Amino acid sequence: MGAAVVRQLDPLGAEIHVMDLKEPPIKVAGFHAVDLQAPDSVAAAVDAVGGTIDALFNCAGLPGGRFSDLDTMLVNFVGQRHLADLVVERMEPGGAIASISSGAGAGWLGNVEKWMPLVTTEGFATGKQWVEDHPAEIASGYAPSKEVIIVWTVWKSLALAERGIRINCTLPGPTDTPMMPDFEEQMGKAFMDNYPIPLGHRQTPDEQAAPLIFLNSSAASAITGESMLTDGGTMAALSVGTLDASAFGF
């Protein structure tokens, strides 16, 4: 999804700096090798970009499963939050942040109380300590990390709004990325193949990139603290009962 964001931003004339373990799919203004579990490397990359940063796209993520719960939480939330905190200091009014959560985090509203102690920690080290101290809360890694991204997005939106900066996230459903085999292994290939999507197809990386770009654009200037479902209609249909939860084998 991050690579698709880069490809779509390029013809729009954006100055693109990529922070990742993998090189970008096209030539960009800057590539900075970053491990989100290493806060010093994150800080060095932000310093290397320099100047004013207009928009941040948080697109990194681990699927859980073959990764530990701790690693998944550190990459999917603690490290991304650390990056955002550093980038915000280089943003002016009109800046924006868009992160990728997941439909797996759609139950966040019922877990706000559980996640607020983590969300309100300050800095990478304190956040890391919290997740290390709460193995039961972060069990399975992926869904908890995605819930936390949403809670943090909503909680952070007021403070950033006071600075004229917006923050939002998307909640993708099954999307055809290199991460799909991990989900098939965890949930079962039959489950993923039969996952009900009202629009009738798994989303593509390009379909997920466009909403992220919209959220960070001036076209979304009235939107902040939003968790946008980009799952082809699954969660919406579940919420009103037009899609039966038994379709998931529950």
C-alpha positions in Angstrom: 0.0 0.0 0.0 2.9 2.4 0.8 4.4 1.7 -2.6 1.1 2.5 -4.2 1.0 5.7 -2.4 4.4 6.6 -3.7 3.4 5.8 -7.3 0.3 7.9 -7.1 1.9 10.8 -5.4 4.7 11.1 -8.0 2.6 12.5 -10.9 1.0 14.9 -8.5 4.3 16.7 -8.2 5.0 15.7 -4.6 8.5 15.8 -3.1 8.6 12.3 -1.7 10.9 10.9 1.0 10.6 7.3 1.8 11.5 5.8 5.2 11.5 2.0 5.0 13.5 -1.1 5.1 12.7 -1.6 1.4 13.7 0.8 -1.4 10.7 2.6 -3.1 9.3 1.4 -6.4 10.3 4.6 -8.2 12.9 7.3 -8.0 12.1 9.7 -5.1 13.7 12.8 -3.5 15.1 10.7 -0.7 15.3 7.1 0.6 16.2 6.6 4.3 16.7 3.1 5.6 14.6 3.0 8.8 13.8 0.3 11.4 10.7 1.5 13.3 11.9 -0.6 16.3 15.1 1.6 16.4 14.1 5.1 17.5 17.5 6.6 16.8 17.2 5.5 13.1 13.8 7.1 12.9 15.1 10.4 14.3 18.1 10.3 12.0 15.9 9.9 9.0 13.6 12.7 9.9 16.7 15.0 10.4 18.0 13.9 7.0 14.7 14.9 5.3 15.0 18.4 6.9 12.8 21.4 6.3 9.1 21.5 6.5 7.1 18.2 6.1 3.6 18.7 4.7 2.2 15.1 5.0 3.1 11.8 6.7 1.8 8.5 5.4 2.2 5.8 8.0 2.1 2.6 5.9 4.4 0.2 7.6 3.0 -2.9 9.3 3.6 -6.5 10.4 0.9 -9.1 10.1 1.6 -10.9 13.4 1.8 -14.7 13.2 5.4 -15.3 12.3 6.3 -12.1 14.2 6.1 -11.8 17.9 3.3 -9.8 19.6 5.9 -7.3 20.9 7.5 -6.8 17.5 4.1 -6.3 15.9 3.1 -3.7 18.4 6.4 -1.9 18.2 6.3 -1.6 14.4 2.5 -1.1 14.0 2.1 1.5 16.7 4.9 2.5 19.0 7.4 3.1 16.2 4.9 4.8 13.9 3.8 7.1 16.8 7.4 8.0 17.5 7.9 8.9 13.8 4.7 11.0 13.8 5.8 12.8 17.0 9.0 13.8 15.3 7.4 14.8 12.0 4.8 16.9 13.7 7.6 19.2 14.9 8.4 19.9 11.3 4.8 20.5 10.2 3.1 23.9 9.8 -0.7 24.5 9.9 -2.2 22.6 7.1 -0.1 19.5 7.7 -1.7 16.1 7.8 -1.0 12.5 8.9 -2.7 9.4 7.5 -2.1 6.0 9.0 -3.2 2.5 7.9 -5.1 0.6 10.6 -7.3 -2.4 9.5 -10.8 -3.7 9.6 -9.3 -6.0 12.3 -9.3 -3.0 14.5 -13.0 -2.1 14.0 -13.9 -3.1 17.5 -11.8 -0.3 18.9 -14.7 1.7 20.4 -15.3 -1.1 22.9 -11.7 -1.1 24.0 -10.9 2.6 24.4 -10.5 2.2 28.2 -8.0 -0.7 27.7 -5.8 1.2 25.2 -5.8 4.7 26.7 -3.0 3.9 29.1 -0.8 3.0 26.2 -2.0 5.8 23.9 -1.2 8.4 26.6 2.4 7.1 27.2 5.0 9.6 26.0 8.0 8.6 23.9 9.2 5.4 22.3 10.8 3.9 25.5 7.7 4.4 27.7 5.5 2.9 25.0 7.8 0.0 24.6 7.8 -0.6 28.3 4.0 -0.6 28.4 3.6 -3.3 25.7 6.4 -5.4 27.3 4.5 -5.2 30.6 1.1 -6.1 29.2 1.5 -9.4 27.2 -2.1 -10.4 27.8 -3.5 -7.1 26.4 -1.4 -7.3 23.2 -1.9 -11.1 22.7 -2.1 -11.9 18.9 -0.4 -8.6 18.1 -2.1 -7.6 14.9 -5.7 -6.7 15.9 -4.6 -5.0 19.2 -2.1 -2.9 17.3 -4.7 -1.8 14.8 -7.2 -0.9 17.5 -4.5 1.2 19.2 -3.8 3.1 15.9 -7.4 4.1 15.8 -7.7 5.1 19.4 -4.5 7.2 19.1 -5.7 8.8 16.0 -9.0 9.9 17.6 -7.2 11.0 20.9 -4.4 12.9 19.2 -6.7 14.8 16.8 -7.8 17.5 19.2 -4.2 18.5 20.3 -3.1 18.5 16.7 -6.1 20.5 15.6 -5.0 23.2 17.9 -1.9 23.4 15.7 -3.8 23.3 12.5 -2.7 19.7 11.8 -5.0 16.9 10.8 -4.7 13.1 11.6 -6.8 10.3 10.2 -6.5 6.6 9.4 -8.0 4.0 7.1 -9.4 0.5 7.9 -8.7 -1.7 5.0 -10.3 -5.1 4.5 -8.5 -8.0 2.7 -6.2 -6.5 0.2 -4.0 -8.2 -2.3 -0.5 -7.4 -0.9 2.5 -9.6 -0.1 1.1 -9.9 3.4 -1.9 -11.9 2.3 -0.2 -15.3 2.7 0.4 -14.5 6.3 -3.3 -13.9 6.9 -4.1 -17.1 5.0 -1.8 -19.0 7.3 -3.2 -17.5 10.4 -6.9 -17.6 9.6 -7.0 -20.4 7.0 -7.0 -20.0 3.2 -10.7 -21.0 3.0 -11.6 -18.3 5.5 -9.8 -15.6 3.5 -11.1 -16.9 0.2 -14.7 -16.8 1.5 -14.4 -13.5 3.4 -17.6 -11.6 2.4 -17.0 -8.3 0.7 -20.1 -6.6 -0.6 -18.3 -5.0 -3.5 -17.3 -8.4 -4.6 -13.5 -8.3 -4.7 -10.4 -7.9 -2.5 -9.2 -4.4 -2.7 -5.9 -3.6 -4.5 -3.0 -1.5 -3.1 -4.0 1.3 -5.5 -7.5 1.3 -4.1 -6.1 1.6 -0.6 -3.6 4.3 -1.5 -6.2 6.7 -3.0 -8.1 7.3 0.3 -4.8 7.9 2.1 -3.8 10.5 -0.4 -7.3 12.1 -0.1 -7.1 12.3 3.6 -3.8 14.1 3.5 -4.9 16.5 0.8 -6.7 19.9 1.0 -9.8 18.2 -0.3 -10.1 16.7 3.2 -9.4 19.9 5.1 -12.5 19.5 7.3 -11.7 15.9 8.2 -9.7 14.9 11.3 -9.9 12.2 13.9 -11.6 9.9 11.3 -11.2 6.2 10.9 -12.3 5.5 7.3 -13.5 2.0 6.4 -11.9 1.0 3.1 -13.0 -2.6 3.2 -15.5 -2.9 0.4 -18.5 -2.5 2.6 -18.0 -5.5 5.0 -18.1 -3.7 8.4 -20.9 -1.4 7.3 -23.1 -4.4 6.4 -22.2 -6.2 9.6 -23.1 -3.1 11.7 -26.7 -3.1 10.5 -27.2 -6.8 10.1 -27.5 -7.0 6.3 -24.4 -9.2 6.4 -24.7 -12.1 8.9 -21.7 -12.7 11.1 -22.2 -16.4 10.5 -20.7 -15.7 7.0 -17.4 -15.6 8.9 -18.0 -19.0 10.5 -18.5 -17.4 13.9 
